Amino acid sequence: SQISPFGALLSELSGKMVAQSSHRSWVLLAGLVLLTARQTAAHAECEVALPASPYRFAQEFTAQNVTVKQVAVLCPKAPKFPVVEATIDSVHAAFMDGTLTCTELVNIYVDRIHAYDQTTGLNSIQRMNPALSAEALVLDAALLLIRAGSVTMPSLFCVPLLVKDNYNTVGMVTTNGAAVLVDAMPTRDSTMVQQLKNVGALILAKTTMSEWAFSYESKGSAYGVSRNPYDLNRYSGGSSGGTGASIGANLGLIGLGSDTGGSIRVPASQQALIGLRPTQGFTSRAGIVPLRSDADIGGPIGRTVRDVAKLMTVLAGVQDPLDAITSYAANITVPNYEDYLLADGLTGMKFGILLDYVERADGDANFKALFYQAVANMTAAGATFVNFTVPGWKANFNGTEQIRGFPNADGIPRARNTSFGDATSYYANPGGASSYFLVDGMYEAMQSCNPFKEDLEAYLSGGTTTSPVKTALEILASGLIHPKQYLRFYNGATVTYTKASFASDIRYRGATCGGCSELEENVCRMGLRKSMLDAMALEGIDALVYLALSNPPKVLGDKISPMGVNSGLSSWSGTPSITVPIGFVAYPGAGAAVSPALPVAMEILGKPFAEHTIIKAAYGVETLLMARMPPRGFGECGVTNLVVPQTRKAA
């Protein structure tokens, strides 16, 4: 069986213990803890389940209010160390001054998960790490040497991570939100998980997600729906909704999500968090269950820009033989992103206001007003702004414009008046992030090829999972698909083309966009990127800004209201973007257990591999507005005088 990196760390430190201590007990302790870690890894299938609770939700579309009195009963014991809004730095300071151990920190988070996650119906945690206690003991042994000055503390030492359940994590099943994969045990860690373990992080739990990462509602056949801690009657966003909800509710220190068309940024925005989608190829996709590999990427979701910067310093720029497009960053020097967290970071920066994503006809007027108030505050802090559009690009169509390359109902391959929704009746459309690019006088859809079947089957048959099913048709035949996701899965599972054959097919139909090739091989996506970058250079713009979402999170069961997702440009140009909260907007009907206001976020889009620029900008916005507030109803254990967050504009 695979021994955790924590066991390897202890093996290395055991020799130092022997050399530095005459007490035989130290050596025995080291051996005992190492043995425990090995035994736990060998029996990882015996996973820890959350206890049953009388406060479980009766059915999907009913939210049960949790009063302050109930919270006191659910979580009565005050922790030794307060973890609500804790940061990596605050935890590390407590480790070093002797007031906290790794085991104590882990137990505090475990208590919070048991107290809050199922009782409130948040449902953000899929399952706990069965080796958690053993791994924490290993790190506590290392902490003694760190305090003594014998070993340098790793940058993410004992950082309890909440990981989206499409990341392969040894010792824990990876379901991708799907009931058919509840017994699928990874044989190796995803590259990103391994990177974080190598610098001392430990996996606290896997989080719920939208099945197959299909939608912005985190709903699946494996573990149900996750809810928004700011209003339990609303969705938490998706597809990384479990990570967003759990980090927003302070059930872990920081988390991992994945993003194809907004799946990091949407839940981050809806939970007042920092969510970063890196430049395509800057982090490794290896070991992440694919949605569409040409746009998939993993990244961090956290409560502060500094914590996100710490993770990106570790994750960025890896040259992974298991992911060929990490070669895009072969000549990029990865900085310490914390060096760009400057008190006057906004001074002298020039931003383009992306009008397509701010002036949406279906957008919420309160969201737009809050965005422009944030722009005014940033201007006062030394930033400058110009209105901006990307030449040759449209975010959305109204259904009257011509789109080249899609057939009429009779199958004749010619341009037609259509909306993107009509086009998907021929080519199934995963992701839903609309983008259109002007080619030879007519717009073409950036996304028409559906590589889901080919990508998924490559993962299932690739030797990194014990999945009992290996093909999309086997999954379809099982019937174990959430009704919400069935039609989309069916469309993806029954395509008759391959990535290679689709390229010739789309050319036959007179179009050049919409293929499945990787970013730098895709003529239209690189054309879009060049058009955007050229226009930014002409204006001297450092980054683009816009509303991350133009509307509040939808109420559970709402199939009509717009979400206003503004994520397509970053996804299809392969450029980095980051969300940062800018305030809250009040909405009627919030229950007693939730805040009377919902978060609003700004998204900042940068140039390829210029994560340092958008991190600097996000930190400037964060420190200027200080807009994040934790959700009511998920306060510190043992505290009954919970403060209700008030409606707050950026100020």
N, C-alpha and C positions, 0 to 999 in steps of 0.2 A: 504494500500500500504506500501511497505517497505521503511523505512526512512534510508537515507544514513548514514554511520558511521560518516560523517561530522556533520550531524544533531545531532547525539548522543554526539559527542564531544562538540558541542556548548551548548547542554543541561547541560553538566557537568560544562562548563565554565561560564554559565550564573549566577550561584550562586556566583561564585567568583567575577564576575563583580558587582553584587549587594552589596557584602560585602566590596569591595574595592572602590566603587565610590558612591558619593552622588548625582551624576547627573542622573536624571531619563532617560535622552536620551540614556545612555548606555543600560539600561534595555530594552527600546523600540527597539533599534537597534537589540539587541540579539533576541528578539521575532519576529521581522520582518524578519530577515534572516532565522531563523528556520522555520517560516511559509512558506517562499519562497521555501526552500529546500523540505519541505513536499509536497507543491503543484507541484513542478517540478517532483518529484519522482512519484506522482500520475498520471501525464500526460506525462510520459516518451515516450509514443508512438509517440508524436509530435516531431519527430527528426529534427535536423538541417541539411539541405542539402547544399552541396557546390554550389556556384553560377555558372551559365553557363559562358563559356569563349570562345572568338573567336579564341583562340590558341589551341583548342582541336585537337588531332590527327585525321586525316581523316580516317585512317584504321590501322589495327594492325601492319603491318610490315613496316610502314613508320615513321621515326623519323623526327620531325621538329626542326631545330636548333633554339636556343634562343640566340640572340646576347646580348652583354653587354647593348646596347641601349634599347632593349626590356625589359631586366631585370630591368632597371631603371624605365621604365613605369609600369611594373607589380608590383614592390615593391618599391615605391618612398620614403617612409617615414622611416627615420632612427629610430630604436627603442631606448627607454630610457636605456635599458640594452642590451648589445650585447650577443646574444645567440648562434652564430656560434661557435661551439666547447666548449660551456658552460658545466660545470660540476655541480654535486650536491653541492659540497663544495662552488663553486663560487656563485651559486644561494643563498645558505644559508647565506653566508657572506653578500650579498647584502640585504637580508631580515633583518639581524641584524643591519646593519649600517644605515638602514632607507632609502636606495636609491631605494628599490623595494618592491612592494607588490605582493601577490599571484595573484590578479586580473590582475595586469600589466603584470606579467610573462605569464599568460595564454593568454592574448590578443595578446602578441607578437608572440606566437606560432600559434595562430589562424590566425593572419595576414599572417604569412609565409605560412601556409597551403593553404590559399585562393590565395595567390600570386603565389605559385610555383607548387603545386601538380598536378592540372589539366592543367594548362597553358603549362607546359613543357611536358606533357604526362607521367610524373613519375607514376601517378596513384597508389600511395602507401596507401592513406587514404580511408577507406571504408565509414565511417561516423563519425561525431563528437558526443561527449557526450552532450545530450540535457540539462543536469543538470550542465554543466560546470560552468556557471556564478554564479549560486547559491552556488555551492560547494566552489568556490574560495572566495566568500564573507564570508562564514562560517570560512574559514581558515584565512582570513584577521582579523576577530574578534579575533580569537585565537592568531594571530601574535602580537596583541597589548599586550596581557598578557605575551607572550614569551619575547618580548622586555623589558617588565617591570620586568622580572625575576620571575614572579609568576608561570610560567609553563615552563617545559623543552621542548625544541623543539624536536619533534619526528624525528627519523633518516631519514625518507623520506618525511618530511613535504613539502607539495605543490610541489612534484615532478610530473610533467606532464608525464604520461605514455602513450605509444603507444602500444596497445595490439592486438596481432594476433586474427583474428576473429574466432578462434575455442575455445576461452576461454569464458565461460558463464560470462556475465557482466550485472547485473540488470539494467534495463532501456534502454538497447541497444540490438537490435537483434543480434543473433549469427548465422551466415549463413554458416560457414565452407567453404566459397567461392562458395556456391551453390545457384543458383536461386530458387530452390525449398524450401529453408529455409529462404527466405527474410522476412517472417513474424514470424519467430521462436523467441519468446521472452523468455529469461531465467527467471525462478522463483526464482533463488538464484545465488549468485556469485560463481564462481569457488573458490576453497580453496586458490589458490595462489593470485588471485585478492583480496579476502577478507583479506589475510595476509598483503598485501601491503597497502590497505585502512586503516587497523588498525594502521599503523604507519604514517599516514598523506598523503600518495600518493593519487593522483586523476587521473582518467582516462581522458586523453585528447581526444583520438579517438581510434576506432578500425581500424586495418590495413588489406589490401587486402592479399590474400594468394592463393596458389594453391588449386583448388577445391578438397575437400575431403583429402587435404594434400598429394596428390598422387605423385607429381613430383617436380623436382628441377627447374621447370619453374613456376613462380607464375602466373598461368593463370586459370581463372574460369568463370563459366556462370553468376555469380552474379555481378562481377565488372570488368571483363576483365583482362588484363595483366599488371603487374607492371614492370617498367624498371629500369635499373641501372643508378644512377645519374652520374657515371663516364663516361658512354657512353650510351646515350638514345637509341641507336640502339641495345643494348644488354639486356638480361634478368637480373633480380636482384637476381636470385637464388630462391630456395624454399625449403620447402614449405612456410617458414616464410619470403617470399620475400618482402612483404609490410612493415614489421617491419624493415628489413634490409635496404631497400631503404629510408624509412622515417628517421630513425636514422642517416644513412649515410649522408643525405641531411640536417640534423639539423632541422627537423620539430618537434622534441620532444626531451626530455631530455634523456630518456632511454626507453627500450621496453621489451616486453615479446614475446618469440617464443616457439615453441614446436619442439621436435626432436624425430624421429623414426629411420631414417637411415641417418641423417645428416642435418635435416631441420632447425636447429639453426646455425650450423657451416658453411654450404654452403653460405647462404646469408651474414653472418658475414664476411666470407673470401672475398666475392666479393665486399663488401662495406668498406673494411679496418676497420673492427670493432672487438670488443671482443665478442665472443659468447661462452657461457658455457653450455655444456650438463652435468648435475649432475650425480652422481652415481644413478643407478636404485633404486628407493625407497626412495631417499633422499629428494625429493620434491613430492607433492601430484598431482596425475593425476585427482582428482575429479573435475568435471565440465569442463574438456577439452574434446572436441569431439574426440573420438578415431579413430586412423588409424589401429593400432594393439596394443592392450593394453599391450602385453608382452614386448614391446620395447618402448612404448611412454613415454615421460617425458617432463616437461616444464622447461624453464630456461631463464636467462636474455641475452639481446643483448644490448651492450652499446659502447660508444666511448672510454672509459678508463677502465683499469683494476680496478681502485679504485671504480668507480661507480658500476661495476658488483659485486665487493666484498661486497659493501653495501647491494645490493639486496639479495645476497646469505646468508648473515648473518641473514636476516629476514626470508628467505624462507626455509632454510635447516633444516632438522631434525624434521619437524612437525609430530606428531602422529595423523593421520587423520582416524577416524572411517569409513570415506567414501572411503578410499583407503587402502586396507589390507596390501599392500607391504610396506607402510611406516613403518611397524613394523621391517623391515630390519635394520632400523637406531635406534631402541629403546635404544640401549646401547651406542650410539655415542654422545659425548659431542660436541656441535657446538660451535666453537670459534668465536671471532670477526675476520673475515677474513682480515680486514684492518691491523691487527697486523702482518701480513705476507708480507706486502708491504715494503720490506727492500731495502735500497740503494745498498747493496752488496749481494743481494739475490742469484745471480748466483754462487757466490764463494763457491766452495766445492760441488756443485751439479753434479751428474753424470747422463748422459742421454744416452739412447739407440736410435740409428738412425734406424728406422723401414724401412728396405730396400725395403720391398714389396711395400711401398707407396712412396718411393723416386725414385727408379730406374725403374719406369714404362716405358715400351717400347713405349706407346702412349703419354707419358708426354712431355710437352713443355720444351725444353732445357734451355730457359731463366729462367723459374720457378726454375728448378733444380739448375742452377748456383747461383741464388739469395739465395736459401736455404743453399747451402754450404758456401756462403759468410756470412750468418747469423751465421752459426755454427762456422766459424772462429772467428767472432767477439765475440761470447759467450765464446769461448775458451780463448780468450785474457782477458775476464772479470773474468776468474777463474773457468769456467765449464769444465768438461771433457766428452768425448764422446767415445762410442764403437758402432760398427755395431751390429745390433740385428735382429733376426728373432724369431717368436713364434713357438716352436716345435709343429708339427702336424697341423698347420694352413696354409691355403692358402687364399689370398685375391681374386684371379681370376684364371680361367682356360682357356686354349687355345682351348678346344673342343675335345682333344684327350684322356684325362684321363678318367678313369672309375669313375662313381659316383654310389654308392649303393642306391637302394631303389626306382628307377623310372622305370616304365614299358616301354617296347618297344611299337611300334605302334600297335602290335597285342594285347596289354594289358597284356602280360605275365609278372608277377612280377619278374624280374631278373635284375641284374646290366647291364648297357649298356654303351657304349662309347657315351658321350653326353656333351653338354655344358649346362650351367645353363639356358640359354634361351630355349633350347629344353625341359628341365625339367618342365618349367612353363606351357607348353601346357597341362600338366596333373594337376598340382597344381598351381593355379594362384599365382603370386608372387608380393605382395605389397611391396613397399619400394625400391627394386632394389639394396640394399646394399649387394653385394656378400660376402660370407664367407663360407669356407669349413673346416671341421675338420676331422682328421684322426681317424677312429674307426676300430679296428681289421684289420688293413692292407689296408683299402680302405676309400677314402674320401666320406663324406656325406655332402650335402647342409645343412647349418644351418637354412635356411628359405625355407620351402615348404608349411606348413600349412597356410591357409589364413583365419584369424579370423575376417576379416573386417565386414562381414554381422552380425555375432553374436554380436560383440562389438558395432557396430553402432546402431542396434536395441535395445540393452540394454540401450544405451544413450537416444534414441528417446522416449522410453516407460518408462523411469525412473522417470518421474514426475518433471524434472528440466527444461523442455522446453515446450513451447506451439506449437511446430512443428505440422503443419497440417498433416504430413505424419509420420507413425510409423514403416514402414518396407522398406527394400531395394527394394523389388519388386514394391512397390507403387512409389518410386522415379524413378525406371527404366521406369515404365509405364507413368510417367508424361512427359517424353521427355526433361525435363529441366536439361540436362547434357551437359557440354561443349564437343564438338566433340573430343578434345584432350584426354579427360578423360573417354569417353564413354566405350571403350573396356575394360579398366581396371575395371571400375565400374561394367560392365556386368559380368566379370569373378568373381568378389567378391560377387555380389548379387545372383548368381545362383549356388553357391556351395551347395552340397547336404549333406555334413557332418557337424558335430558340433565339437567343440574343443575336447570333450571327445571321440567321435567316431573316429576322425582322429588319435588319439594316438594309438588305436588298429590297425587301418588301416596301418599306417606307419610301425608298428612292423611286420605286416603280410608280408609287402613287403621287409622285411629283413633289414630295417634301424632302427636306434635309434634316429637320429637327426631330426630336422624339426618340432617338435610338437609345440602346442600353449600354453604350460604351462608357468606359471610365471618363472622368471629367476632362482630362487633358487630351483625350482622343475624340471628344465630342465637339464638333465644329461650332454648333450653335451655342453651347454653354460657354465655350471659350470666347465666342463672339460677344455674348452678353457680358462676360467679365471685362473684356477689352473696352466695350462701349462704356460701361460704367466707370472703369478706372480712367479712361481718357477724359471723360467729362469731369470727374473729380479733380484730375490734375489741372485741367484748364481753369478751374475755379480755385485751385489751391486748397481743396477740402481734405481734412484729415480723416473724417468718418461721417457716415450718414446716421441720422436719428429719425425715429418715427415711433408711433404707438406699437408696442408689441402685440397688443390685442385692442380692437376698437370697441369691444363689447364685454359685458360682465360674463362670468361663467354661467352656463345654462343650468336651469333647474332640472333635477332628475326627471327624465321622461319627456322633456321638451324637445320636440323634433322640428320646430318651426323657427325659433329665434336665431338670428345670425350670431356667429361667434366672433367674426371680424379678425380672423387669424392673418397676420401680416408677416409670414415667415418665408415666402417663396424665393425672394431675391437672393438671400444668403444661401439657401439650399442649392439653387440652380447655378449660381455663379461660383459656388464652392468657397465662399469667403466667410471669415469669422464674424460672429455677432454675439452680443451679450445683453441680457436683460437686467434692469435695475428698477426697483420700485420708486415711484414718484409721488405716491399719495393714496388716499382712499376716497371712494365715493359711496354715499349712503344709498341704500335701497330698502323699500318697505317690505315688511313681511318676514324679517329675520327673526329666528327663534330666540328663546331665552338663553340658549347655550352658546350663541355665536355673537360675534361683534356686529354692530349695526352698519358696518361698512365693508366694502370689498376692495381689494388692492387694484391699483392701476400701475402699469409699468412702461418704461421707455426701452426700446431696443436700439442698440448702437452697433452699426455694421462697419467693419474696417476692411483694409486692403489685405490681400493674401499674406499670411504669416505675420501680420501686424497685430497679433494678440496683445502686445504690450501697449499699443495705442488705445485700443478699446478698453483694456483693463484700467489704464490711467484715467480715461474719460469716465468710466463707470464709478471708479473710486471718488472722482471729483463730485459726481452727482450724488453718490451715497452720503458723503460727508457734508455736502451742502444742504441736502434736503432732510436727511435722517428720517426717511419716510417709513421704514419697516417697523411694524408693531406686531407682536405675537398675537395669535388668536385667543380670544377669551374662551374659557372652558377647557384649556389645556395648560393651565398654570403649573407653577412649581408644586410638587406634592406637599401636602401638609399645610398649604396656604389657602384659606377660605375667603380672604378679602381680595378677591380677584378684581383687577382694575378693568373696566370696560373701555376698550379703545374708542375714542371719539372720531367722528368724521373729521378728516384732516386734509387740507390742501397742501400742495408743495409750498413751502415757505422757508 
